[in-house]
Amino acid sequence: MTFQIDKMIKEAIDLLEKNNIEEAKRKLKYAYEVYDRHAWLSKDGKLYEKDVYDRFSKKGVPFKSTHSFDVDVVVLQKNHRVKLIECKVVRKDFLYLYPSDYEKLYTIYRRLKALGYIPEPIVAVKMPKRKRERLIVLKEEWMEKGFVIKIRFHQSSRRITVDWFMSRKMKSSLEK
């Protein structure tokens, strides 16, 4: 995202050097809109992280670990149980989680499991437009096999469902 804005600003500077002022203004305005939209979404995500953090504070010792563990919230509980929570805020009625999206979560999951802990990877999804949220516990086989996870809101039943499937790239690489 930052790269995209930097690229647009660089293009605007090039246009100014060529005396194309109107086009440069348009580029800068668009760059600002993209930045503003991202800042708003990011703020919303941080607020949701705080909600999840507060919710799990009664069930264990939570801490924000974006810098140390690369997971949004980690909750330490009794009997060597650890919840690894990744928060997602979605503006659409669906979300696809690809293996690259939960790769860090799976890496930490394996590391903690090797140390004798009982980790539980969770993706917390909030759909503010629909006023719905859902905690999805990722199964080890989904992460191990690299499934794509589809989280979808159904308008008729007002429910959020979770489906998982193998991507076409994975299928074709297994067939070879």
DOZAKOL-806413 format. One line per field, with one value per residue: residue number from 1; x, y, z of N, C-alpha, C in turn. Coordinates in pm, 1 decimal. Each point is the difference from the previous one (the first is absolute). Layout:
N
nr <- [NUM:...]
n.c1 <- [X:...]
n.c2 <- [Y:...]
n.c3 <- [Z:...]
ca.c1 <- [X:...]
ca.c2 <- [Y:...]
ca.c3 <- [Z:...]
c.c1 <- [X:...]
c.c2 <- [Y:...]
c.c3 <- [Z:...]
//
This chain:
176
nr <- [1:2:3:4:5:6:7:8:9:10:11:12:13:14:15:16:17:18:19:20:21:22:23:24:25:26:27:28:29:30:31:32:33:34:35:36:37:38:39:40:41:42:43:44:45:46:47:48:49:50:51:52:53:54:55:56:57:58:59:60:61:62:63:64:65:66:67:68:69:70:71:72:73:74:75:76:77:78:79:80:81:82:83:84:85:86:87:88:89:90:91:92:93:94:95:96:97:98:99:100:101:102:103:104:105:106:107:108:109:110:111:112:113:114:115:116:117:118:119:120:121:122:123:124:125:126:127:128:129:130:131:132:133:134:135:136:137:138:139:140:141:142:143:144:145:146:147:148:149:150:151:152:153:154:155:156:157:158:159:160:161:162:163:164:165:166:167:168:169:170:171:172:173:174:175:176]
n.c1 <- [83.0:103.1:40.2:-128.8:-7.0:113.5:-47.1:-121.1:63.8:77.2:-109.0:-57.8:111.8:2.4:-129.6:32.0:101.0:-101.5:-29.1:-29.1:-40.5:-95.6:76.4:98.7:-87.1:-43.6:126.8:34.5:-109.5:25.4:128.3:-49.1:-88.7:95.9:85.9:-93.3:-36.3:128.9:22.5:-114.6:32.6:121.4:-58.0:-88.1:104.4:62.9:-114.2:-9.8:129.2:-27.9:-107.4:72.4:94.9:-95.5:-51.8:125.1:-8.4:-125.2:42.3:84.9:128.3:-68.3:66.4:19.3:12.0:-46.9:79.6:-32.3:-130.3:-24.0:-59.8:-124.8:-59.4:72.4:-71.0:64.7:-23.8:-79.0:77.0:88.4:-116.6:8.5:-67.1:14.8:-23.3:-46.5:-2.3:-119.5:0.9:-122.1:11.4:40.7:-76.4:125.7:75.6:104.9:29.3:105.3:72.6:24.3:-133.5:-0.4:97.9:0.8:-132.0:12.5:91.5:-67.4:-106.9:77.0:53.0:-119.3:-48.8:110.4:-34.2:-106.2:-26.9:-120.6:51.1:-74.6:22.2:-26.5:-94.5:10.0:-120.0:10.5:-131.8:58.3:5.6:23.9:81.9:98.3:30.3:113.9:17.2:101.8:-15.2:124.9:-38.6:72.5:-94.2:-81.7:70.0:3.0:-121.8:-4.9:-108.3:-82.4:-15.4:-126.7:-7.1:-127.2:-57.0:-101.6:-46.4:-40.3:103.8:69.4:56.7:107.2:33.0:60.4:64.4:50.9:98.1:43.1:96.5:-28.7:79.2:-55.6:-121.4:35.4:54.0:-111.0:-66.4:95.4]
n.c2 <- [-118.6:1.4:-113.4:-32.9:49.4:-60.4:-103.2:20.0:18.7:-103.6:-65.3:45.9:-30.6:-116.3:-7.0:36.5:-85.8:-69.8:75.9:-120.8:119.6:5.7:-67.2:81.8:101.0:-52.2:-21.2:121.5:44.9:-78.9:38.2:122.4:-20.1:-58.5:95.7:90.9:-69.3:-17.6:127.3:19.8:-85.4:51.4:118.4:-38.6:-47.2:111.7:62.6:-77.2:21.9:124.7:-9.5:-63.4:90.2:92.8:-59.4:-19.3:120.7:-41.7:-49.5:98.3:-9.4:102.3:-1.3:124.4:-75.8:107.6:57.3:-67.1:-27.6:119.8:-11.4:34.4:-110.6:-14.6:-110.0:19.3:-132.5:-58.2:-90.3:96.1:57.0:17.3:113.7:-28.2:129.9:-17.9:132.3:-11.9:117.5:-39.9:72.2:-113.7:-77.8:4.9:-100.5:6.7:-104.3:49.5:-105.5:93.7:6.1:-133.3:30.2:125.7:-3.7:-65.2:88.8:96.3:-45.8:-26.7:122.3:50.2:-68.5:35.4:113.6:-68.5:110.7:41.6:33.1:108.7:-20.8:128.5:8.8:122.8:-21.3:127.7:-1.0:119.9:-15.8:-126.1:67.5:-68.9:-93.6:-60.8:-91.4:-17.2:-119.9:27.2:-97.6:-89.5:-85.9:102.3:31.0:-125.9:-18.3:115.6:-30.1:39.7:94.8:-31.4:124.5:-38.2:117.7:-69.3:73.2:-113.5:-68.3:105.3:-103.2:-26.6:-45.7:-116.2:17.0:-115.9:33.3:-84.9:89.7:58.0:95.8:-18.2:-3.8:98.7:55.3:-41.6:37.6:92.0]
n.c3 <- [0.0:86.3:-57.9:2.7:122.1:37.6:-67.7:56.0:114.7:-25.9:-42.9:111.2:63.5:-66.0:27.1:124.3:-9.9:-51.3:105.3:37.8:38.8:-88.9:-82.6:37.0:-6.3:-115.1:-34.1:43.2:-59.5:-104.7:5.2:21.3:-97.2:-70.7:32.4:-22.2:-107.8:-29.4:29.6:-64.2:-97.5:-0.7:14.6:-90.9:-67.0:31.7:-26.8:-107.8:-23.7:33.9:-78.5:-91.5:15.1:6.5:-106.3:-40.3:52.0:-8.6:-117.2:19.2:-32.3:-51.3:-112.9:-39.9:-105.8:-57.1:89.2:110.1:-9.8:-47.8:116.3:-29.9:47.3:111.0:29.8:114.4:4.5:89.4:57.9:-14.8:17.8:-132.3:-0.3:-129.0:12.1:-121.6:0.8:-57.0:-61.8:-37.5:-108.1:-52.0:-75.2:-41.7:38.2:-78.2:76.3:-59.4:-36.8:-88.5:14.7:10.8:-83.4:43.5:-5.4:-114.7:-35.3:59.3:-63.2:-106.2:12.1:32.8:-100.9:-66.4:58.3:-40.8:-63.6:33.1:-119.0:-8.4:-131.5:15.6:-92.4:49.1:-54.5:-36.1:-18.1:14.8:-131.1:33.2:79.0:-56.8:89.8:-30.5:93.4:-81.5:54.5:-34.1:-79.1:65.1:-38.0:28.2:109.9:39.5:-48.6:64.8:69.5:-95.3:90.3:-26.9:42.2:13.4:-22.9:52.9:-97.9:-56.7:45.4:-47.4:-61.2:70.5:-120.0:23.6:-114.5:-31.6:-79.9:-90.6:-10.3:-114.1:45.1:119.7:-56.9:-81.9:108.6:61.3:-109.6:0.2]
ca.c1 <- [-83.0:89.8:68.3:-94.4:-8.7:130.0:6.6:-88.1:62.8:112.3:-59.5:-48.4:118.1:42.1:-96.9:25.4:121.0:-38.8:-100.8:-134.5:-42.6:-132.8:17.2:72.3:-98.3:-88.8:76.9:19.4:-130.4:-28.4:92.7:-51.8:-121.5:42.6:61.7:-104.2:-81.9:78.1:14.4:-128.8:-13.7:99.0:-50.9:-108.6:62.7:63.1:-108.4:-48.5:102.8:-20.4:-120.2:36.2:90.6:-82.5:-87.2:75.5:72.5:-63.2:25.2:143.0:85.1:22.9:92.0:10.8:132.2:21.9:142.6:81.2:-46.9:-68.7:-140.8:-61.3:-20.4:34.0:-61.8:57.0:-99.1:49.3:32.5:80.3:-82.4:30.7:-84.5:63.5:-115.2:24.3:-123.8:-27.3:-121.4:-35.5:-107.7:-83.5:-74.2:81.4:143.7:79.6:127.5:92.9:107.4:94.1:-62.2:13.1:130.2:65.9:-78.3:34.0:139.7:2.0:-74.7:91.9:107.1:-54.4:-33.7:127.3:43.8:-87.3:-121.8:-118.5:-43.2:-126.8:-0.6:-134.6:-14.6:-117.8:-46.5:-109.2:-64.1:-75.3:-113.1:-108.2:-6.0:25.8:138.1:10.0:131.0:17.3:115.5:60.7:41.1:138.4:4.0:-20.0:124.4:103.8:-20.6:-3.9:-132.6:-52.6:-116.4:-95.1:-91.8:-103.8:-123.2:-119.4:-102.0:-130.0:-3.0:77.2:105.3:132.6:42.8:140.9:27.7:141.4:24.2:136.0:5.5:31.3:145.6:39.1:-47.2:82.6:134.5:-9.4:-23.6:123.5]
ca.c2 <- [118.6:115.0:3.6:55.0:144.2:56.3:-2.6:106.0:129.2:14.1:32.0:138.5:87.2:-3.3:79.5:141.3:39.0:14.1:107.0:-55.4:26.7:-58.3:-145.3:-20.4:22.1:-116.3:-112.1:24.1:-14.0:-143.6:-56.8:36.2:-78.7:-137.2:4.1:28.3:-120.8:-100.9:43.3:-23.5:-144.1:-40.2:44.7:-90.6:-127.0:14.8:0.7:-137.4:-70.5:36.5:-72.2:-141.6:-0.6:16.5:-116.3:-114.9:32.0:-73.8:-143.0:-28.0:118.9:37.5:108.3:30.4:-49.7:24.6:15.2:-114.0:-126.3:24.9:-35.6:117.3:-18.3:-131.7:-16.8:-111.4:-55.1:-107.5:-130.3:17.7:34.8:131.1:37.7:92.4:61.9:94.2:76.4:48.9:79.8:-16.0:88.0:-73.2:-111.2:-121.5:15.4:-118.1:-9.5:-84.7:-48.6:108.5:84.5:-59.4:-66.5:35.9:-64.7:-142.5:-13.9:13.7:-116.5:-115.7:25.4:-19.1:-142.0:-69.2:31.3:-68.0:75.7:-38.6:124.3:0.2:114.0:53.3:119.9:75.6:76.1:93.0:60.4:110.5:37.2:-93.7:-9.4:-139.2:-41.4:-144.2:-55.0:-123.1:-78.0:-65.7:-137.1:-26.3:-57.0:108.3:75.8:-91.2:-26.9:126.6:27.7:136.0:3.0:102.0:41.7:68.2:40.7:-32.4:102.2:-58.1:-55.5:90.6:-78.5:-3.6:-138.8:-21.2:-110.8:-11.0:-74.7:7.7:89.7:-66.2:-14.1:-113.6:-121.8:-29.1:-40.0:-135.0:-94.6:-20.0]
ca.c3 <- [0.0:5.5:-129.2:-97.2:22.9:-39.2:-146.7:-50.2:29.6:-93.8:-130.6:7.0:-9.1:-141.1:-76.6:30.6:-73.3:-141.5:-1.5:-11.2:137.3:26.9:13.3:126.4:107.1:1.9:56.6:142.9:65.0:6.6:98.7:131.6:24.4:30.7:132.8:98.2:11.5:71.1:138.8:65.0:20.2:98.3:129.5:32.8:36.6:131.2:98.4:12.9:77.3:140.8:44.0:17.3:115.2:120.1:13.4:48.5:123.8:109.2:-16.2:9.0:-1.3:-140.2:-32.1:-142.4:-36.2:-142.1:-28.2:41.6:-56.7:-127.2:15.1:63.0:144.1:54.1:131.5:75.9:91.1:85.8:-59.6:-122.4:-116.6:-57.5:-114.0:-93.6:-65.3:-109.6:-19.2:-135.0:-17.4:-140.7:-45.4:-95.9:58.7:-3.4:20.3:-31.5:70.7:-73.7:87.4:32.4:102.3:133.0:7.4:126.1:104.6:-3.5:43.5:146.0:47.9:0.5:96.6:134.8:14.7:22.3:136.4:95.1:26.2:-76.7:-65.1:-72.3:-92.0:-20.3:-81.9:42.7:-115.9:28.9:-116.7:60.7:-85.2:33.9:146.1:35.6:17.2:20.4:31.5:-76.5:43.3:-116.0:27.2:-40.2:-135.5:-96.9:-12.7:-48.6:-143.0:-72.3:-54.5:-4.4:87.9:-44.2:104.8:-76.7:67.0:-78.3:22.6:33.9:135.3:86.1:63.9:-61.6:-17.1:-32.4:-91.6:-32.3:-123.0:-50.6:-115.0:-126.9:-9.7:83.9:-65.8:-117.5:42.9:55.5:-108.8:-77.5]
c.c1 <- [87.4:72.0:-89.4:-9.1:130.4:12.4:-85.1:60.4:116.7:-50.7:-49.8:116.1:51.3:-92.7:18.8:123.8:-28.8:-107.0:-143.0:-63.9:-133.4:8.2:71.1:-94.3:-91.7:69.4:15.8:-130.6:-35.5:89.4:-48.9:-124.5:34.7:58.2:-106.0:-87.6:73.9:13.6:-129.3:-19.4:94.7:-46.3:-110.1:55.0:63.7:-105.7:-53.9:100.4:-18.6:-123.5:31.2:89.8:-79.9:-88.0:74.8:75.8:-59.1:36.0:147.5:77.2:27.4:112.3:5.5:141.4:30.6:148.6:80.2:-39.9:-60.4:-143.2:-62.5:-12.4:38.8:-59.3:61.0:-104.0:63.6:29.4:68.4:-83.7:32.9:-93.9:75.2:-111.0:45.7:-132.6:-11.4:-130.5:-29.0:-117.6:-94.3:-74.4:79.2:146.8:65.6:129.2:86.9:109.3:100.9:-55.7:16.4:132.1:71.8:-69.5:36.9:143.4:9.5:-73.4:92.4:109.5:-48.5:-34.4:125.9:52.7:-90.3:-125.6:-115.4:-53.3:-132.1:-2.2:-143.0:8.0:-130.9:-39.5:-117.1:-49.5:-86.9:-121.9:-122.2:-19.8:14.1:148.8:3.0:143.4:11.2:127.3:53.4:45.7:140.5:7.4:-21.8:130.7:110.4:-10.1:-10.9:-133.4:-27.0:-128.8:-89.0:-99.3:-104.5:-121.8:-116.9:-111.2:-130.7:-5.9:73.6:109.0:130.8:42.1:146.6:10.9:150.1:14.6:144.3:0.3:38.7:149.4:47.8:-42.4:89.4:141.0:-0.5:-16.3:127.1:94.6]
c.c2 <- [124.8:17.1:64.3:152.4:67.8:9.3:113.1:138.6:25.0:36.5:145.0:99.0:5.4:84.8:149.9:51.1:21.3:108.6:-50.0:7.0:-66.9:-151.1:-32.9:18.4:-121.2:-120.9:15.6:-14.2:-147.5:-67.4:29.2:-81.9:-143.6:-5.8:18.2:-122.6:-106.5:35.8:-25.6:-148.3:-48.4:37.4:-93.7:-135.1:6.0:2.7:-141.4:-85.3:27.7:-70.1:-146.4:-15.2:7.7:-122.4:-118.8:28.6:-73.3:-148.4:-37.4:129.7:37.4:102.8:17.9:-33.9:19.6:5.7:-124.8:-130.6:13.5:-50.8:114.1:-12.5:-142.7:-6.4:-123.4:-46.0:-108.9:-124.8:11.8:27.1:142.9:24.2:103.7:60.0:102.4:69.5:50.8:78.3:2.5:89.8:-70.6:-111.4:-129.7:34.6:-132.1:7.9:-99.2:-47.6:108.6:91.5:-57.6:-74.6:28.6:-67.5:-147.9:-24.0:6.5:-117.0:-121.0:17.0:-24.3:-146.1:-81.7:23.8:-62.0:75.9:-56.0:127.4:-17.0:122.7:43.8:121.5:65.4:91.5:88.3:58.3:114.4:42.3:-85.4:-16.6:-144.1:-19.3:-148.2:-36.7:-135.2:-68.2:-74.1:-139.7:-22.2:-53.7:106.8:73.3:-85.8:-21.5:127.2:29.4:150.1:-2.9:115.8:26.0:87.7:30.3:-31.4:97.5:-60.9:-49.4:86.5:-74.4:13.7:-146.0:-5.0:-122.9:-4.3:-87.5:18.0:87.8:-77.3:-21.3:-120.8:-130.8:-37.4:-42.6:-140.4:-105.3:-31.4:-95.5]
c.c3 <- [0.0:-132.5:-105.7:14.2:-40.8:-151.4:-59.2:24.3:-95.0:-139.9:-2.7:-10.4:-143.6:-86.7:25.0:-74.2:-148.1:-18.0:-22.8:139.8:34.0:21.9:131.9:119.2:14.7:64.4:151.0:77.6:16.9:104.7:141.8:34.9:37.5:140.8:108.4:23.7:80.5:147.9:76.6:29.2:108.1:140.3:47.6:45.6:137.8:110.6:21.7:77.7:148.5:56.2:28.6:122.5:129.7:24.7:61.2:129.8:120.3:-3.2:11.2:5.1:-145.1:-12.7:-150.3:-42.4:-146.8:-32.2:35.0:-67.5:-139.5:0.7:79.5:151.7:37.0:139.9:65.2:101.1:85.2:-82.6:-135.8:-124.1:-44.5:-117.5:-82.5:-84.4:-102.9:-28.5:-143.3:1.6:-148.8:-34.2:-97.0:72.6:-1.0:21.0:-36.2:79.5:-75.6:95.1:37.9:109.4:140.7:17.9:132.3:117.6:10.2:47.4:152.1:64.8:10.2:104.7:142.9:26.4:28.1:141.8:106.8:38.0:-82.9:-65.5:-74.2:-91.5:-32.2:-91.9:43.4:-115.4:41.8:-131.1:51.1:-79.7:33.9:150.4:47.7:25.1:34.3:31.4:-69.1:47.2:-122.1:39.6:-54.2:-142.4:-107.3:-24.3:-60.1:-150.5:-82.8:-65.4:-5.2:81.5:-42.8:112.8:-67.5:86.3:-92.5:37.8:50.7:144.6:102.5:77.0:-75.2:-6.6:-40.6:-89.3:-23.0:-123.4:-41.8:-124.4:-125.9:-16.6:78.8:-64.6:-116.5:40.0:60.1:-109.4:-77.6:63.2]
//
